[in-house]
Amino acid sequence: MRHKALYGNLARDLSAILHERGSGKDVQAAHKLSPMPLNNFFGDELFALLYSSKEPCPRGLCEVKANLVTVSDPETLPHERAKAALNLGNFIASRYVKEGSFILGVSPPIHWFRLSRRLGNVEGALAYANALLQEEDLQVKFDQKIDRSPGLLTMSGAKPSRCPSNRVCLAWRSGARIAMDNAQREFPGWSQKTFDCALACVINYLTLLPEQQGSSATEERCEPWPGSNLSGLA
């Protein structure tokens, strides 16, 4: 695979640089004292090597490294970090993920989408919800020629026997809340895609009900959305 060649080149470059500075034991000690940001980029070896390397980026990875630098900097504005996290999640999902399986040493895209959502990105919120749905063998399908509201299918296209979980419901709800917060600031920097993602979060939340689960002391519950609050999305 292409990423294996890129990983190998980065590993060789980084190994040569580190061994110029000291012995292998010194290198190992330095790594223990200097962990990468975001829990070693959620365990992503390629990202860690790319972030650490001082050599010129391999062709096609300069933007990825720029996103790693942005998302790792706590001084950077949250919306910029959120966009960088979304870009990294999409980068992994479009190249390294196939049919829900992940490659050892590659961070799951859902971690990046969740981070993007937490930093206030509505596209990240929808991507996070979709990733959660995939874990439950579910997907949302919306065809206006067939139905005016979205519907649920299994990943194989069959009719599901269950509703989405509360985790999915909460992800949609957070996307709607992000949209409401941005409405007060007149949606700064939003594209048509961003509006589409916000609308999808609202419609999915209102039409695709979560399954009713037993309550517990630690369980997050998906409470009914106050209808009056939706006026902020108009």
C-alpha positions in Angstrom: 0.0 0.0 0.0 1.1 3.6 -0.7 1.1 4.6 3.0 3.6 1.8 3.8 6.1 3.4 1.4 5.5 6.8 2.9 5.8 5.4 6.4 9.1 3.6 5.5 10.6 6.8 4.0 9.6 8.8 7.1 11.0 6.2 9.4 14.3 6.1 7.7 14.6 9.9 7.6 13.7 10.3 11.2 16.0 7.4 12.3 19.0 9.0 10.5 18.3 12.4 12.1 17.9 11.0 15.6 21.1 8.8 15.4 23.0 11.9 14.4 22.2 13.3 17.8 23.0 10.3 20.0 22.8 6.6 20.6 19.7 4.4 20.2 19.3 4.4 24.0 19.4 8.2 24.1 16.8 8.3 21.4 14.5 5.9 23.3 14.9 7.9 26.5 14.1 11.1 24.6 10.9 9.6 23.3 9.9 8.6 26.8 10.4 12.1 28.1 8.8 13.8 25.1 5.4 12.2 24.2 3.6 13.5 21.2 0.5 15.8 21.6 -3.0 14.3 21.9 -1.9 11.0 23.4 0.6 10.4 20.6 -1.9 11.6 18.0 -4.3 8.8 19.2 -1.6 6.2 18.6 -0.9 7.2 15.0 2.7 6.2 14.1 2.7 8.0 10.7 1.4 11.2 12.3 4.0 11.0 15.1 6.9 10.5 12.7 5.6 13.3 10.4 5.2 15.7 13.3 8.6 15.0 14.7 10.6 15.0 11.5 12.6 18.2 10.7 13.2 17.1 7.1 11.2 18.4 4.2 7.8 16.7 4.0 7.2 13.9 1.5 5.2 15.1 -1.4 1.5 15.2 -0.6 1.9 15.3 3.2 2.7 19.0 3.7 -0.9 19.8 4.4 -1.2 16.9 6.8 1.8 18.1 8.8 0.3 21.7 8.8 -2.9 20.3 10.3 -1.0 18.3 12.9 0.9 21.5 14.0 -2.4 23.5 14.1 -4.4 20.9 16.1 -1.5 20.5 18.6 -1.2 24.2 19.4 -3.3 25.2 22.4 -2.8 28.9 21.4 -4.5 28.4 18.1 -8.1 29.5 17.8 -10.5 26.6 18.6 -12.3 26.8 15.2 -9.0 26.5 13.4 -8.0 23.5 15.5 -11.4 22.0 15.0 -11.0 22.3 11.2 -7.6 20.7 11.4 -8.9 17.8 13.4 -11.7 17.3 10.8 -9.2 17.4 8.0 -7.0 14.7 9.7 -10.0 12.5 10.3 -11.1 12.8 6.6 -7.5 12.1 5.5 -7.5 8.8 7.4 -11.0 7.8 6.5 -10.5 8.4 2.8 -7.2 6.5 2.5 -6.8 3.9 5.2 -10.2 2.7 6.2 -12.0 0.0 4.4 -15.3 -1.6 5.5 -14.9 -0.6 9.1 -11.4 -2.2 9.6 -8.4 -0.2 10.7 -4.7 -0.6 10.2 -2.5 -1.1 13.2 -0.6 2.1 14.1 -3.2 4.3 12.3 -5.5 6.4 14.5 -9.3 5.7 14.1 -11.0 8.7 12.3 -13.7 8.8 14.9 -11.2 10.2 17.5 -10.4 13.1 15.2 -14.1 13.7 14.5 -14.9 13.7 18.2 -12.1 16.2 18.8 -13.4 18.4 16.0 -16.9 18.3 17.5 -15.6 19.1 21.0 -13.9 22.2 19.5 -17.1 23.4 18.0 -17.2 22.2 14.4 -20.6 21.1 13.1 -19.1 19.1 10.2 -17.1 17.2 12.8 -20.3 16.6 14.8 -22.0 15.0 11.9 -18.9 13.0 10.9 -18.7 11.8 14.5 -22.4 10.7 14.5 -21.9 8.9 11.2 -18.8 7.1 12.6 -20.8 6.0 15.6 -23.6 4.8 13.4 -21.1 2.7 11.4 -19.9 1.1 14.6 -23.6 0.1 15.1 -23.8 -1.2 11.5 -26.2 1.6 10.6 -26.3 4.5 8.2 -28.6 7.4 7.3 -30.1 7.5 3.9 -32.0 10.5 2.5 -33.6 10.5 -0.9 -36.1 13.3 -1.5 -37.5 11.4 -4.4 -38.6 8.6 -2.1 -39.2 10.2 1.3 -39.0 13.8 2.6 -37.4 12.6 5.8 -34.2 10.6 6.3 -34.3 6.9 7.1 -32.0 4.3 8.7 -30.5 1.3 6.9 -27.9 -1.2 7.9 -24.5 -0.9 6.2 -25.6 -3.6 3.8 -28.7 -1.7 2.8 -31.2 -3.7 4.7 -34.0 -2.4 7.0 -32.6 -2.2 10.6 -34.3 -3.9 13.6 -33.2 -1.2 16.0 -33.0 2.6 16.4 -29.8 4.6 16.8 -28.2 4.6 20.3 -28.2 7.6 22.7 -24.6 8.2 21.7 -25.6 8.9 18.2 -28.5 11.0 19.3 -26.2 13.1 21.5 -23.8 13.6 18.6 -26.6 15.0 16.5 -27.8 17.1 19.4 -24.4 18.6 19.8 -24.3 19.5 16.1 -27.6 21.3 16.5 -26.3 23.2 19.5 -23.1 24.2 17.6 -25.4 25.6 14.9 -27.4 27.6 17.4 -24.2 29.1 18.9 -23.0 30.2 15.5 -26.4 31.6 14.6 -25.9 34.2 17.3 -22.7 35.3 15.4 -24.3 35.1 12.0 -22.5 31.9 11.0 -19.0 33.2 10.5 -17.1 31.5 7.7 -19.7 28.9 7.1 -19.9 27.2 3.6 -22.9 25.5 2.0 -21.5 22.2 3.2 -21.4 23.5 6.8 -25.1 24.5 6.6 -26.0 21.1 5.1 -24.3 19.3 8.0 -26.0 21.5 10.6 -29.4 20.9 8.9 -28.7 17.1 8.8 -27.9 17.1 12.6 -31.2 18.9 13.4 -33.4 16.7 11.0 -31.7 13.5 12.1 -32.2 14.4 15.8 -35.8 15.2 15.3 -36.8 12.3 13.1 -34.6 9.3 13.9 -35.5 8.5 17.6 -32.9 6.8 19.8 -33.7 3.5 21.3 -35.0 3.5 24.8 -32.3 2.2 27.2 -32.4 1.5 30.9 -31.2 4.4 32.9 -28.1 4.3 35.1 -26.2 6.7 37.4 -23.4 7.3 34.8 -25.4 7.0 31.5 -25.8 10.1 29.4 -29.4 10.5 28.5 -30.8 12.1 25.3 -33.6 14.3 26.5 -36.3 15.8 24.2 -35.2 18.9 22.3 -37.1 22.0 23.4 -38.9 23.1 20.3 -38.6 26.8 21.1 -34.8 26.5 20.9 -34.9 25.5 17.2 -35.9 29.1 16.3 -32.2 30.0 16.5 -31.5 27.8 13.5 -33.9 29.5 11.1 
